Amino acid sequence: MLRRSFLKNSALFAVSVSTTGFVRFNGTGYVGDCETTTDILGPFYRPNAPVRANMRIAGELGQKVMLSGKIKHKDCTTPLKNACVELWHCDANGVYDNTSPDFKYRAKTYCDDKGNYRFDSILPVPYDVGDGTIRPAHFHMMITAEGYQALITQLYFSGDKHIATDNWASSPTAKKRILNIKNGEGGIKAVSFDVTMMEKIPADAAVIDHLTGTYTIKSASSKPVEFYKRDALLWIKDAESINGGYPLQYVGNNTFEEYGESPAQYQFIPHSDGSINVSYSRVNKEKKKTSWEAVKSKS
């Protein structure tokens, strides 16, 4: 399936998140400043990718590349062993394998005791999303580790002329993910990317912009629900609140929740037609569950 079905402005997306850098005192001096950011998941993530480091396919076109790096704990220094690193990307024709049992150019691996990972693959290429808009070449990555929120990101490459016109690659939060392509041995290129994991990470402002709007609850007797952005957070409107509403915190997996005890959760689910569903659920102290679903039509 061609990635051209990836709609302009990413009608199909998963919540992207940003990890702000931080500085701490280690007893001798200040260390840290290890900002790691994430990006949209994209429309065609496939779970259950095979465990393998070699993703190259004999006889297929593409510039061979080795992607490697180190996954670190939140202190920016300590290697994080056994973290799962998943990689997927298009082929040399801009096509993603979304259906075959071969899981072409899709794989996952686990870091060694020093936090190192490595993939042998080919460089992806830019492609038209279907209306003349060109996405720059990019790798997709997902890193998961016990005790940390999953980190979803995309890696771009220096010199790609399409970065300047791409909403996400041109974001200031992506600047450390625009990577140099170096010459390796035997004509193989090399790209390096290190990651610092965090326990909690806020939703990126660009994603909040996608989620804001009025959602129609799937019940004729219920009023619409409105989400809006304020102070770089996603808020839900409530006329009875002195603030006009209340903020939500991002907890991963496209899900936001209220602050406080027995918080309600809101999970957002994007669809191929550009609409977005939100599912609400809350379990109170008496273990009673309330829930509803709502949808925001494509704008």
C-alpha positions as a Markdown table, in Angstrom:
| # | Residue | x | y | z |
|---|---|---|---|---|
| 1 | Met | 0.0 | 0.0 | 0.0 |
| 2 | Leu | 1.3 | 3.4 | -1.0 |
| 3 | Arg | 1.9 | 5.9 | 1.8 |
| 4 | Arg | 0.0 | 8.4 | -0.4 |
| 5 | Ser | -3.1 | 7.5 | 1.7 |
| 6 | Phe | -1.4 | 9.4 | 4.5 |
| 7 | Leu | -3.5 | 12.5 | 4.5 |
| 8 | Lys | -2.1 | 16.0 | 4.4 |
| 9 | Asn | -1.6 | 17.4 | 7.9 |
| 10 | Ser | -1.7 | 13.8 | 9.2 |
| 11 | Ala | -5.4 | 13.1 | 9.7 |
| 12 | Leu | -4.0 | 9.7 | 10.8 |
| 13 | Phe | -1.7 | 10.2 | 13.6 |
| 14 | Ala | -0.9 | 9.1 | 17.1 |
| 15 | Val | -0.2 | 11.4 | 19.9 |
| 16 | Ser | 3.3 | 12.8 | 19.7 |
| 17 | Val | 5.2 | 13.8 | 22.8 |
| 18 | Ser | 8.1 | 15.9 | 23.8 |
| 19 | Thr | 10.7 | 15.3 | 26.6 |
| 20 | Thr | 12.2 | 18.6 | 27.8 |
| 21 | Gly | 15.8 | 18.6 | 28.7 |
| 22 | Phe | 16.8 | 19.0 | 32.3 |
| 23 | Val | 19.9 | 19.7 | 34.4 |
| 24 | Arg | 20.8 | 18.1 | 37.7 |
| 25 | Phe | 23.6 | 18.3 | 40.2 |
| 26 | Asn | 25.6 | 15.0 | 40.6 |
| 27 | Gly | 27.6 | 16.1 | 43.6 |
| 28 | Thr | 30.5 | 17.5 | 41.5 |
| 29 | Gly | 28.9 | 19.5 | 38.7 |
| 30 | Tyr | 25.8 | 20.0 | 36.7 |
| 31 | Val | 24.9 | 17.4 | 34.1 |
| 32 | Gly | 21.9 | 16.7 | 31.9 |
| 33 | Asp | 20.7 | 18.8 | 29.0 |
| 34 | Cys | 19.7 | 15.6 | 27.2 |
| 35 | Glu | 16.6 | 16.7 | 25.3 |
| 36 | Thr | 14.8 | 13.9 | 23.5 |
| 37 | Thr | 11.7 | 14.6 | 21.4 |
| 38 | Thr | 9.2 | 12.5 | 19.7 |
| 39 | Asp | 7.0 | 12.8 | 16.6 |
| 40 | Ile | 3.8 | 11.5 | 15.1 |
| 41 | Leu | 3.4 | 7.8 | 15.0 |
| 42 | Gly | 2.0 | 7.8 | 11.4 |
| 43 | Pro | -0.9 | 6.0 | 9.9 |
| 44 | Phe | 0.5 | 2.5 | 9.3 |
| 45 | Tyr | 2.2 | 1.3 | 12.4 |
| 46 | Arg | 2.1 | -2.6 | 12.6 |
| 47 | Pro | 2.5 | -4.4 | 15.9 |
| 48 | Asn | 4.3 | -7.7 | 16.3 |
| 49 | Ala | 7.2 | -6.8 | 14.0 |
| 50 | Pro | 9.8 | -9.6 | 14.0 |
| 51 | Val | 12.9 | -9.5 | 16.2 |
| 52 | Arg | 15.9 | -9.0 | 13.9 |
| 53 | Ala | 18.7 | -6.5 | 13.3 |
| 54 | Asn | 19.1 | -7.1 | 9.6 |
| 55 | Met | 16.2 | -5.6 | 7.6 |
| 56 | Arg | 17.8 | -5.7 | 4.2 |
| 57 | Ile | 16.1 | -7.6 | 1.4 |
| 58 | Ala | 18.1 | -9.3 | -1.3 |
| 59 | Gly | 17.5 | -7.9 | -4.8 |
| 60 | Glu | 15.7 | -4.8 | -3.7 |
| 61 | Leu | 16.8 | -1.2 | -4.5 |
| 62 | Gly | 18.1 | 1.2 | -1.9 |
| 63 | Gln | 21.1 | 2.8 | -0.3 |
| 64 | Lys | 22.4 | 0.5 | 2.4 |
| 65 | Val | 22.7 | 2.1 | 5.9 |
| 66 | Met | 23.5 | 1.1 | 9.4 |
| 67 | Leu | 21.5 | 2.9 | 12.1 |
| 68 | Ser | 22.9 | 2.6 | 15.6 |
| 69 | Gly | 22.8 | 4.3 | 19.0 |
| 70 | Lys | 22.4 | 4.1 | 22.7 |
| 71 | Ile | 19.3 | 4.1 | 24.9 |
| 72 | Lys | 19.8 | 5.8 | 28.3 |
| 73 | His | 18.1 | 6.1 | 31.6 |
| 74 | Lys | 16.5 | 9.5 | 32.6 |
| 75 | Asp | 19.8 | 10.6 | 34.2 |
| 76 | Cys | 21.1 | 11.1 | 30.6 |
| 77 | Thr | 24.1 | 8.8 | 31.2 |
| 78 | Thr | 23.3 | 5.3 | 32.5 |
| 79 | Pro | 22.8 | 2.8 | 29.8 |
| 80 | Leu | 19.3 | 1.2 | 29.7 |
| 81 | Lys | 19.7 | -2.5 | 28.9 |
| 82 | Asn | 17.0 | -4.6 | 27.3 |
| 83 | Ala | 15.0 | -1.6 | 26.1 |
| 84 | Cys | 13.0 | -2.6 | 23.0 |
| 85 | Val | 13.7 | -0.5 | 19.9 |
| 86 | Glu | 11.3 | -0.8 | 17.0 |
| 87 | Leu | 12.1 | 0.5 | 13.5 |
| 88 | Trp | 10.0 | 0.8 | 10.4 |
| 89 | His | 10.2 | 2.8 | 7.1 |
| 90 | Cys | 9.2 | 2.8 | 3.5 |
| 91 | Asp | 11.2 | 1.1 | 0.7 |
| 92 | Ala | 13.2 | 2.8 | -2.1 |
| 93 | Asn | 9.9 | 3.5 | -3.9 |
| 94 | Gly | 8.2 | 5.2 | -1.0 |
| 95 | Val | 5.9 | 2.2 | -0.2 |
| 96 | Tyr | 5.2 | 0.7 | 3.2 |
| 97 | Asp | 4.6 | -2.9 | 3.7 |
| 98 | Asn | 1.3 | -2.9 | 5.6 |
| 99 | Thr | -0.1 | -6.3 | 4.9 |
| 100 | Ser | 2.5 | -9.0 | 4.0 |
| 101 | Pro | 3.7 | -11.6 | 6.4 |
| 102 | Asp | 7.3 | -10.6 | 5.6 |
| 103 | Phe | 7.0 | -7.3 | 7.5 |
| 104 | Lys | 9.4 | -5.7 | 5.0 |
| 105 | Tyr | 11.5 | -2.9 | 6.5 |
| 106 | Arg | 9.9 | -3.5 | 9.9 |
| 107 | Ala | 11.8 | -4.9 | 12.9 |
| 108 | Lys | 12.5 | -4.7 | 16.5 |
| 109 | Thr | 15.6 | -5.4 | 18.6 |
| 110 | Tyr | 16.7 | -5.2 | 22.3 |
| 111 | Cys | 19.5 | -3.2 | 23.7 |
| 112 | Asp | 22.6 | -5.0 | 25.1 |
| 113 | Asp | 23.9 | -4.5 | 28.6 |
| 114 | Lys | 25.5 | -1.2 | 27.5 |
| 115 | Gly | 22.3 | 0.2 | 26.0 |
| 116 | Asn | 23.4 | -0.2 | 22.4 |
| 117 | Tyr | 21.2 | -1.1 | 19.5 |
| 118 | Arg | 21.8 | -1.5 | 15.8 |
| 119 | Phe | 19.8 | -2.0 | 12.5 |
| 120 | Asp | 21.1 | -2.8 | 9.0 |
| 121 | Ser | 18.6 | -1.5 | 6.4 |
| 122 | Ile | 18.3 | 0.9 | 3.6 |
| 123 | Leu | 17.7 | 4.7 | 3.6 |
| 124 | Pro | 14.0 | 5.6 | 3.1 |
| 125 | Val | 13.1 | 8.2 | 0.5 |
| 126 | Pro | 10.8 | 11.3 | 0.4 |
| 127 | Tyr | 7.3 | 10.7 | -1.0 |
| 128 | Asp | 4.2 | 12.5 | -2.1 |
| 129 | Val | 1.3 | 12.2 | 0.4 |
| 130 | Gly | -1.2 | 12.5 | -2.4 |
| 131 | Asp | -1.7 | 16.2 | -3.0 |
| 132 | Gly | 1.7 | 17.3 | -4.1 |
| 133 | Thr | 3.0 | 17.6 | -0.5 |
| 134 | Ile | 6.2 | 15.8 | -0.1 |
| 135 | Arg | 7.2 | 14.3 | 3.3 |
| 136 | Pro | 11.0 | 14.2 | 3.8 |
| 137 | Ala | 12.7 | 10.8 | 4.1 |
| 138 | His | 12.5 | 9.5 | 7.6 |
| 139 | Phe | 12.8 | 6.5 | 9.9 |
| 140 | His | 10.0 | 5.7 | 12.4 |
| 141 | Met | 11.1 | 4.5 | 15.9 |
| 142 | Met | 9.3 | 3.3 | 19.1 |
| 143 | Ile | 11.3 | 2.7 | 22.2 |
| 144 | Thr | 9.8 | 1.0 | 25.2 |
| 145 | Ala | 11.3 | 0.1 | 28.6 |
| 146 | Glu | 9.9 | -0.9 | 32.0 |
| 147 | Gly | 9.3 | 2.1 | 34.2 |
| 148 | Tyr | 9.2 | 4.6 | 31.3 |
| 149 | Gln | 6.6 | 6.0 | 29.0 |
| 150 | Ala | 6.9 | 4.7 | 25.4 |
| 151 | Leu | 8.8 | 7.1 | 23.2 |
| 152 | Ile | 7.7 | 7.5 | 19.6 |
| 153 | Thr | 9.7 | 9.4 | 17.1 |
| 154 | Gln | 10.9 | 10.0 | 13.6 |
| 155 | Leu | 14.4 | 10.6 | 12.3 |
| 156 | Tyr | 15.2 | 12.9 | 9.4 |
| 157 | Phe | 18.4 | 13.5 | 7.5 |
| 158 | Ser | 20.5 | 16.6 | 6.9 |
| 159 | Gly | 20.3 | 18.1 | 3.4 |
| 160 | Asp | 16.8 | 16.9 | 2.7 |
| 161 | Lys | 15.1 | 19.9 | 0.9 |
| 162 | His | 11.7 | 18.7 | 2.0 |
| 163 | Ile | 12.3 | 19.3 | 5.7 |
| 164 | Ala | 11.6 | 23.0 | 5.4 |
| 165 | Thr | 8.1 | 22.5 | 4.2 |
| 166 | Asp | 7.1 | 19.6 | 6.5 |
| 167 | Asn | 5.1 | 20.5 | 9.6 |
| 168 | Trp | 6.9 | 18.1 | 11.9 |
| 169 | Ala | 10.4 | 17.9 | 10.6 |
| 170 | Ser | 10.7 | 21.7 | 10.5 |
| 171 | Ser | 9.5 | 22.0 | 14.1 |
| 172 | Pro | 12.1 | 23.4 | 16.6 |
| 173 | Thr | 11.6 | 20.2 | 18.6 |
| 174 | Ala | 12.9 | 18.1 | 15.7 |
| 175 | Lys | 16.2 | 19.8 | 15.3 |
| 176 | Lys | 18.2 | 17.1 | 17.2 |
| 177 | Arg | 16.5 | 14.5 | 15.1 |
| 178 | Ile | 17.8 | 15.8 | 11.8 |
| 179 | Leu | 20.8 | 13.5 | 11.5 |
| 180 | Asn | 24.0 | 13.5 | 9.5 |
| 181 | Ile | 24.5 | 10.6 | 7.1 |
| 182 | Lys | 28.1 | 9.5 | 7.2 |
| 183 | Asn | 30.1 | 7.3 | 4.9 |
| 184 | Gly | 30.9 | 3.8 | 6.3 |
| 185 | Glu | 32.8 | 0.9 | 5.0 |
| 186 | Gly | 32.0 | -0.8 | 1.7 |
| 187 | Gly | 29.7 | 1.9 | 0.5 |
| 188 | Ile | 27.3 | 1.6 | 3.4 |
| 189 | Lys | 26.1 | 4.8 | 5.0 |
| 190 | Ala | 25.9 | 5.2 | 8.8 |
| 191 | Val | 23.5 | 7.1 | 11.0 |
| 192 | Ser | 23.6 | 7.5 | 14.8 |
| 193 | Phe | 20.8 | 8.4 | 17.2 |
| 194 | Asp | 20.9 | 8.2 | 21.0 |
| 195 | Val | 17.8 | 8.4 | 23.2 |
| 196 | Thr | 17.1 | 9.3 | 26.8 |
| 197 | Met | 13.9 | 7.8 | 28.3 |
| 198 | Met | 11.6 | 9.7 | 30.7 |
| 199 | Glu | 8.9 | 8.6 | 33.1 |
| 200 | Lys | 6.4 | 11.3 | 32.1 |
| 201 | Ile | 6.3 | 13.4 | 29.0 |
| 202 | Pro | 3.8 | 16.0 | 27.9 |
| 203 | Ala | 1.9 | 16.0 | 24.6 |
| 204 | Asp | 3.5 | 18.1 | 21.9 |
| 205 | Ala | 1.7 | 21.3 | 21.1 |
| 206 | Ala | 1.2 | 20.3 | 17.4 |
| 207 | Val | -0.7 | 17.2 | 18.5 |
| 208 | Ile | -2.9 | 19.2 | 20.9 |
| 209 | Asp | -3.8 | 21.4 | 18.0 |
| 210 | His | -5.1 | 18.3 | 16.1 |
| 211 | Leu | -7.2 | 17.2 | 19.1 |
| 212 | Thr | -8.9 | 20.5 | 19.9 |
| 213 | Gly | -12.4 | 21.1 | 18.7 |
| 214 | Thr | -16.0 | 20.1 | 19.4 |
| 215 | Tyr | -16.9 | 16.4 | 19.6 |
| 216 | Thr | -20.4 | 15.0 | 19.2 |
| 217 | Ile | -21.3 | 12.4 | 21.8 |
| 218 | Lys | -23.0 | 9.3 | 20.3 |
| 219 | Ser | -26.2 | 10.0 | 22.2 |
| 220 | Ala | -28.9 | 12.3 | 21.1 |
| 221 | Ser | -29.6 | 13.5 | 24.6 |
| 222 | Ser | -26.0 | 14.5 | 25.4 |
| 223 | Lys | -24.4 | 17.9 | 24.7 |
| 224 | Pro | -21.2 | 18.1 | 22.6 |
| 225 | Val | -17.9 | 18.1 | 24.4 |
| 226 | Glu | -15.2 | 20.7 | 23.6 |
| 227 | Phe | -11.4 | 20.3 | 24.0 |
| 228 | Tyr | -9.1 | 23.3 | 23.7 |
| 229 | Lys | -5.5 | 24.3 | 24.2 |
| 230 | Arg | -4.4 | 26.6 | 27.1 |
| 231 | Asp | -0.9 | 27.0 | 28.6 |
| 232 | Ala | 0.4 | 24.3 | 26.2 |
| 233 | Leu | -2.0 | 21.8 | 27.7 |
| 234 | Leu | -5.1 | 20.1 | 26.5 |
| 235 | Trp | -8.2 | 21.3 | 28.4 |
| 236 | Ile | -11.8 | 20.1 | 28.4 |
| 237 | Lys | -14.5 | 22.8 | 28.6 |
| 238 | Asp | -16.7 | 22.9 | 31.7 |
| 239 | Ala | -19.0 | 25.9 | 32.2 |
| 240 | Glu | -19.3 | 25.1 | 35.9 |
| 241 | Ser | -15.6 | 25.5 | 36.5 |
| 242 | Ile | -14.3 | 28.9 | 37.6 |
| 243 | Asn | -11.6 | 28.5 | 35.0 |
| 244 | Gly | -14.0 | 27.5 | 32.2 |
| 245 | Gly | -12.6 | 24.0 | 32.2 |
| 246 | Tyr | -9.9 | 21.9 | 33.5 |
| 247 | Pro | -6.5 | 20.6 | 32.2 |
| 248 | Leu | -5.7 | 17.0 | 31.2 |
| 249 | Gln | -2.3 | 15.3 | 31.4 |
| 250 | Tyr | -0.9 | 12.9 | 28.8 |
| 251 | Val | -0.4 | 9.4 | 30.0 |
| 252 | Gly | 0.6 | 7.6 | 26.8 |
| 253 | Asn | -1.2 | 5.5 | 24.2 |
| 254 | Asn | -3.1 | 8.5 | 22.8 |
| 255 | Thr | -4.7 | 8.9 | 26.3 |
| 256 | Phe | -5.2 | 11.9 | 28.5 |
| 257 | Glu | -6.6 | 11.9 | 32.0 |
| 258 | Glu | -7.8 | 14.3 | 34.6 |
| 259 | Tyr | -5.7 | 15.3 | 37.6 |
| 260 | Gly | -6.7 | 14.1 | 41.0 |
| 261 | Glu | -8.2 | 11.0 | 42.6 |
| 262 | Ser | -10.1 | 8.4 | 40.4 |
| 263 | Pro | -9.3 | 10.4 | 37.2 |
| 264 | Ala | -11.4 | 10.1 | 34.1 |
| 265 | Gln | -9.5 | 9.1 | 30.9 |
| 266 | Tyr | -9.9 | 10.3 | 27.4 |
| 267 | Gln | -8.5 | 8.1 | 24.6 |
| 268 | Phe | -8.3 | 9.6 | 21.1 |
| 269 | Ile | -8.5 | 7.4 | 18.0 |
| 270 | Pro | -7.9 | 8.9 | 14.6 |
| 271 | His | -9.4 | 7.4 | 11.4 |
| 272 | Ser | -8.5 | 7.3 | 7.8 |
| 273 | Asp | -11.3 | 9.7 | 6.8 |
| 274 | Gly | -9.8 | 12.4 | 9.0 |
| 275 | Ser | -12.3 | 12.1 | 11.8 |
| 276 | Ile | -11.2 | 11.5 | 15.4 |
| 277 | Asn | -13.0 | 9.5 | 18.0 |
| 278 | Val | -12.6 | 10.0 | 21.8 |
| 279 | Ser | -13.6 | 7.4 | 24.4 |
| 280 | Tyr | -14.3 | 8.6 | 27.9 |
| 281 | Ser | -14.1 | 6.2 | 30.9 |
| 282 | Arg | -14.1 | 6.7 | 34.7 |
| 283 | Val | -14.2 | 4.3 | 37.6 |
| 284 | Asn | -15.3 | 6.0 | 40.9 |
| 285 | Lys | -14.5 | 4.9 | 44.4 |
| 286 | Glu | -17.4 | 2.5 | 44.4 |
| 287 | Lys | -16.0 | 0.8 | 41.3 |
| 288 | Lys | -18.8 | 2.1 | 39.2 |
| 289 | Lys | -17.8 | 2.8 | 35.6 |
| 290 | Thr | -19.2 | 5.5 | 33.4 |
| 291 | Ser | -18.3 | 5.9 | 29.8 |
| 292 | Trp | -19.2 | 7.5 | 26.5 |
| 293 | Glu | -17.8 | 8.0 | 23.0 |
| 294 | Ala | -17.7 | 11.1 | 20.8 |
| 295 | Val | -16.5 | 12.0 | 17.3 |
| 296 | Lys | -15.0 | 15.1 | 15.7 |
| 297 | Ser | -15.7 | 15.1 | 12.0 |
| 298 | Lys | -12.9 | 15.9 | 9.5 |
| 299 | Ser | -12.5 | 19.7 | 9.3 |
